[in-house]
Amino acid sequence: MTDEELDRLVQEDIALGQRILPMDRVRHGKVRLLQEQTRQAETDYARETEAWRTRRQEIRAAILAAWKTRHPGKVTLDLPSARVSLRNYAELKVLDREGLVDALDRAGRLDLVIPGFDEKAVLECLREGKLGGLREGVVEVVDRFNLQVTPKGRTRPEEGNDA
């Protein structure tokens, strides 16, 4: 390739770059405008629903508190307006990994940690008392109760993750 041919290719590259650059700037500007519009819409939506969400959270907390005292042990209530189910999204906090593995080994349940940690199965073993040799302070179970409300006449539950 001669220097003239090389120079022609470079000139073509420059010309294409000069066409592309303004179009990229316009595209980036449009994207930034859409991002700002989306951000504003999200802010407006959050502002409108914040009071409702706060009130709903208060109501669900009151229902959960009353549930513990009035219906201990029940997981479902059939009320005139809806069917309400209690859900527990429990979390296992492992404070002493070696202690937990030792207790699982003594219970013959190393299958729950090898090849991967099966948190739900370990929680189930704890709740059923199958890990009797587990020392105090090895794990902590954090219960996260929530309500699933299915209004009468509807089939799809409205699950709230904010109570």
C-alpha positions in Angstrom: 0.0 0.0 0.0 1.4 3.4 -1.0 1.5 6.4 1.2 -1.2 8.1 -1.0 -3.5 5.1 -0.4 -2.8 5.1 3.3 -3.5 8.9 3.4 -6.8 8.3 1.6 -7.9 5.7 4.1 -6.9 8.1 7.0 -8.9 10.9 5.4 -11.9 8.6 5.0 -11.5 7.6 8.7 -11.4 11.3 9.7 -14.6 12.0 7.7 -16.4 9.1 9.2 -15.4 10.1 12.7 -16.7 13.6 12.0 -20.0 12.2 11.0 -20.2 9.8 13.9 -19.2 12.2 16.7 -22.2 14.6 16.4 -24.6 11.6 16.2 -23.1 10.1 19.3 -23.4 13.4 21.2 -27.1 13.6 20.2 -27.7 10.0 21.3 -26.0 10.6 24.6 -28.0 13.8 25.1 -31.2 11.9 24.4 -30.2 9.1 26.8 -29.4 11.7 29.5 -32.7 13.4 29.0 -34.6 10.0 29.3 -32.6 9.1 32.4 -33.6 12.5 34.0 -37.2 12.0 33.0 -37.2 8.5 34.5 -35.5 9.7 37.7 -38.2 12.5 38.0 -41.0 10.0 37.4 -39.6 7.6 40.1 -39.2 10.5 42.5 -42.8 11.6 41.9 -44.1 8.0 42.3 -42.1 7.5 45.5 -43.4 10.8 46.9 -47.0 9.9 46.1 -46.9 6.4 47.6 -44.6 7.0 50.6 -47.4 7.9 53.0 -49.4 4.9 51.8 -46.5 2.5 52.2 -45.8 3.9 55.7 -49.4 3.4 56.7 -49.5 -0.1 55.2 -46.3 -1.0 57.1 -47.9 0.2 60.3 -51.1 -1.8 59.7 -49.1 -4.9 58.9 -47.0 -4.5 62.0 -50.2 -4.2 64.1 -51.6 -7.3 62.4 -48.4 -9.3 63.1 -48.4 -8.1 66.8 -52.0 -9.1 67.3 -51.5 -12.4 65.5 -48.8 -13.4 68.0 -51.1 -12.9 71.0 -54.5 -13.9 69.5 -53.6 -16.7 67.2 -50.3 -18.3 68.3 -49.3 -21.3 66.2 -51.7 -20.5 63.4 -50.3 -19.8 60.0 -53.5 -18.9 58.1 -56.6 -16.9 59.0 -59.8 -16.9 57.0 -61.3 -13.4 57.6 -64.5 -12.1 56.0 -62.5 -9.9 53.6 -59.4 -12.0 52.9 -57.4 -15.0 53.6 -54.2 -14.0 55.5 -51.2 -16.2 55.7 -48.1 -15.8 57.9 -44.8 -16.2 56.1 -41.5 -16.5 57.8 -38.4 -15.7 55.7 -36.0 -16.8 58.4 -32.3 -16.1 58.0 -29.5 -18.1 59.6 -26.5 -16.1 60.8 -23.5 -18.3 61.3 -21.3 -16.9 64.0 -19.0 -19.9 64.4 -18.5 -21.8 61.1 -16.4 -24.6 62.7 -18.9 -25.1 65.5 -21.8 -25.5 63.0 -19.9 -27.9 60.8 -18.9 -29.9 64.0 -22.6 -30.1 65.1 -23.7 -31.1 61.6 -21.0 -33.8 61.5 -22.1 -35.2 64.8 -25.7 -35.3 63.5 -24.6 -37.0 60.3 -25.7 -34.1 58.2 -22.5 -32.9 56.5 -24.5 -33.2 53.2 -26.0 -29.8 54.1 -22.7 -28.1 53.8 -20.9 -30.2 51.2 -20.8 -29.3 48.2 -22.8 -26.1 49.1 -24.5 -24.6 52.2 -28.2 -25.5 52.3 -29.4 -22.8 54.7 -33.1 -23.8 54.7 -32.3 -27.4 55.5 -30.0 -26.4 58.4 -32.8 -24.1 59.7 -35.2 -27.0 59.5 -32.8 -29.3 61.4 -32.4 -26.6 64.1 -36.1 -26.1 64.5 -36.7 -29.9 64.7 -34.0 -30.2 67.3 -31.8 -32.5 65.2 -28.6 -30.5 66.1 -28.7 -31.1 69.8 -24.9 -30.9 70.1 -24.9 -27.3 68.8 -23.2 -25.0 71.3 -24.8 -21.7 72.3 -23.7 -18.7 70.2 -22.7 -20.8 67.1 -25.7 -19.6 65.0 -28.4 -17.1 65.3 -31.9 -17.5 63.7 -33.4 -14.2 62.6 -37.2 -14.5 61.9 -38.6 -12.1 59.3 -42.3 -12.5 59.4 -44.5 -11.2 56.6 -48.1 -11.4 55.6 -49.6 -12.7 52.4 -53.1 -11.3 51.9 -55.5 -12.8 49.3 -58.7 -10.8 49.1 -61.9 -12.8 48.8 -62.8 -13.2 45.2 -59.2 -12.9 43.9 -56.9 -15.7 43.2 -53.5 -13.9 43.2 -52.1 -13.0 46.6 -50.9 -9.5 47.3 -47.6 -10.1 49.1 -46.2 -7.3 51.1 -42.5 -7.3 51.8 -42.5 -4.3 54.0 -44.1 -5.5 57.2 
